[in-house]
Every structure is written in C-alpha cells, then in structure tokens.
Amino acid sequence: MRPLDIVLLTGISGSGKSVALNALEDAGYFCVDNLPPELLRGLVGLEQQRLPEQQRRLAVSVDVRSAGSLPQLLPVLGELRTEGHTVRSVFLDASTEVLVRRFSETRRPHPLLQATGHVATQGEQADVALPQKDQALIDTINLERELLSPLRDVSTVIDTTLLRPAQLRTWIRNIVQAAPARLTLVFESFAFKHGVPVDADFVFDVRMLPNPFYLKELKPLTGRDQPVIDYLAAQPESAELIAQIESFLLRWLPALEGDQRSYVTVAIGCTGGQHRSVYCVEQLVRRFASRGVVLARHREQDAR
C-alpha cells in the first residue's frame, strides 16, 4: 500500500488548533480531532485501505486531554517514518498572557481544569477574584507546556500570539504544501515592540541599520518596495550585517540537519517590523533559495 502524508497537529490549548485543523481540511486532508495516541497506528492502516490514491493525506489533532498516553506518540511517529510515511508534526503556541485573554473572551474552561473537575460553576465564578482565577489558569497552562514539551521539541512551532485566523491558515498551508525535505528554513520579520516570536530558533536584531521610517517618502512603504530596497542596499552596514547572518547560518545549518531537525525559524527584528527586518528577510530568502525549502514570513505585514 502507498504511504500517507500525515500531519500531527498539537499545541497549547487556545493557540488555534481548531483554525489550523480547518485549514488542513480545506487543503484536502482527512482530519481527526483529539485522537488518542494509541489509536494512531490503527487509523493509519484503515486510511491506507480507505483513501483513494490521490487523497492519501491524513491530519490528526492531539492535545493535552490525552496526556496519559502521549509518551506512546513519539515512538509511533518514528515507526511511521521508518515505514515510508511522510510525517510532519506542527505545534501551535502563544504567549501565556494572550492565552489567558483568549480563555477569558471565550469563557471556555481549560481542558486540564475541566478534566480535573476544578472548574467553578457560574455562581462560584462570581465569588472568585479575577486574579485568583487568572493565576489558576496560568498554573494550568504552565503544566500543559511541561506535559507537551517533548512534542514541541520535535515539531515545527508556530507562534500564534499575534496571528489572525486567516494568517494562521496561510502559514499552515505553506507548511503542508512545501515538499518534504531534510530542512525547511523560515525567515520571519517581526517588530520588537510586539515581542519576539516564541517559535524562533535564532533571533537577529537589525535595529542598528539606518531606519527608512524617518524619511518622509519611505515611511509608508515596506522593505519589499523598491525605494526602500534601494535605500537600504546603498547602506554599507546592511550588506555587512546580512553577510554576517548568512555566514553564521551556513556554519551551523549543517549541524542542525545532522541533528535531524526538519524546520528552523530565523527571526529578524526591527522596531516596527516594516522596513529593515522585512528587507533583510527578503534578501536572506534569495541567498538561501538554492538550499531547498525556504519560506518568508512577515509577521506584522502579513497581519494587515
């Protein structure tokens, strides 16, 4: 039987797994939500027989509700890869502050709190001070991070802290549409004023470069617009800094590939995530294009 293209979707509760699973379904994957890990192998065998040749794509969402059997999952993923299946593990994450706000806005209990029976009723909640509820939720999120850390370590991590649903759907599609390779390299621009992406493996600060923001004719543009490209390309510091980042990555990417890493995110930050970081990302994508699968993300710009 032909092997399957399998996506394992997991992550912290409230980080957008439902949105991501819907995106995978739209991309043609047969999706199963909250599958107990011990059933994964049986599902793969069943889908190999059931799915037609042109639709051998399976996406499975696993979360902390299956915490007791999560240790079984990593060995199974290894076995599936050995058998020839393409297995991609995607882990969604977000800052604790944003997760607390999302749970507050939706008024849904955290799965771990719900599972342990410590969810207050509506009447009880009215008598509990907000900071106490927040602290209980923060403690639960920290426990969830600990339980899921082995999966996070072997997964493609997407930070959804500042992502809109449409942006997350696009990033998920980019991941699954990329041809399987030893290493997928992602260059992501961001604004330091909005925080460093939690999915970054390497972070480079380019705020020391001359800032086009202070030039009236360049202020409304981005690092993808030709006038900004011409301006930054004319600055000797730009070429020197980009060359140094390139040299660093060329030195250490082979070691990451040898460590069986499948996905590396290089975050490039400036003040507003509009000019310098965007320009540097675009230049680095061009320089590394010949190395295989290389993706560009612009966190602040893509969100507009």
NORRA-V217918 format. One record per residue. N is the residue number from 1. SS is DSSP state (a for helix, b for strand, c for the rest). Layout:
# NORRA-V217918
n=[N	N]
ss=[SS	SS]
This chain:
# NORRA-V217918
n=[1	2	3	4	5	6	7	8	9	10	11	12	13	14	15	16	17	18	19	20	21	22	23	24	25	26	27	28	29	30	31	32	33	34	35	36	37	38	39	40	41	42	43	44	45	46	47	48	49	50	51	52	53	54	55	56	57	58	59	60	61	62	63	64	65	66	67	68	69	70	71	72	73	74	75	76	77	78	79	80	81	82	83	84	85	86	87	88	89	90	91	92	93	94	95	96	97	98	99	100	101	102	103	104	105	106	107	108	109	110	111	112	113	114	115	116	117	118	119	120	121	122	123	124	125	126	127	128	129	130	131	132	133	134	135	136	137	138	139	140	141	142	143	144	145	146	147	148	149	150	151	152	153	154	155	156	157	158	159	160	161	162	163	164	165	166	167	168	169	170	171	172	173	174	175	176	177	178	179	180	181	182	183	184	185	186	187	188	189	190	191	192	193	194	195	196	197	198	199	200	201	202	203	204	205	206	207	208	209	210	211	212	213	214	215	216	217	218	219	220	221	222	223	224	225	226	227	228	229	230	231	232	233	234	235	236	237	238	239	240	241	242	243	244	245	246	247	248	249	250	251	252	253	254	255	256	257	258	259	260	261	262	263	264	265	266	267	268	269	270	271	272	273	274	275	276	277	278	279	280	281	282	283	284	285	286	287	288	289	290	291	292	293	294	295	296	297	298	299	300	301	302	303	304]
ss=[c	c	c	c	b	b	b	b	b	b	b	c	c	c	c	c	a	a	a	a	a	a	a	a	a	a	c	c	c	b	b	b	c	c	c	c	a	a	a	a	a	a	a	a	a	a	a	a	a	a	c	c	a	a	a	c	b	b	b	b	b	c	c	a	a	a	a	a	a	c	a	a	a	a	a	a	a	a	a	a	a	a	c	c	c	b	b	b	b	b	b	b	b	c	c	a	a	a	a	a	a	a	a	a	a	a	c	c	c	c	a	a	a	a	a	a	c	c	c	c	c	a	a	a	a	a	c	c	c	a	a	a	a	a	a	a	a	a	a	a	a	a	a	a	a	a	a	a	a	a	a	a	a	c	c	b	b	b	b	c	c	c	c	c	a	a	a	a	a	a	a	a	a	a	a	a	a	c	c	c	c	c	c	b	b	b	b	b	b	b	b	a	a	a	c	c	c	c	c	c	c	b	b	b	b	c	c	c	c	c	c	a	a	a	c	a	a	a	a	c	c	c	c	c	c	a	a	a	a	a	a	a	a	c	c	a	a	a	a	a	a	a	a	a	a	a	a	a	a	a	a	a	a	a	a	a	a	a	c	c	c	c	b	b	b	b	b	b	b	b	c	c	c	c	c	a	a	a	a	a	a	a	a	a	a	a	a	a	a	a	a	c	b	b	b	b	b	b	a	a	a	a	c	c]
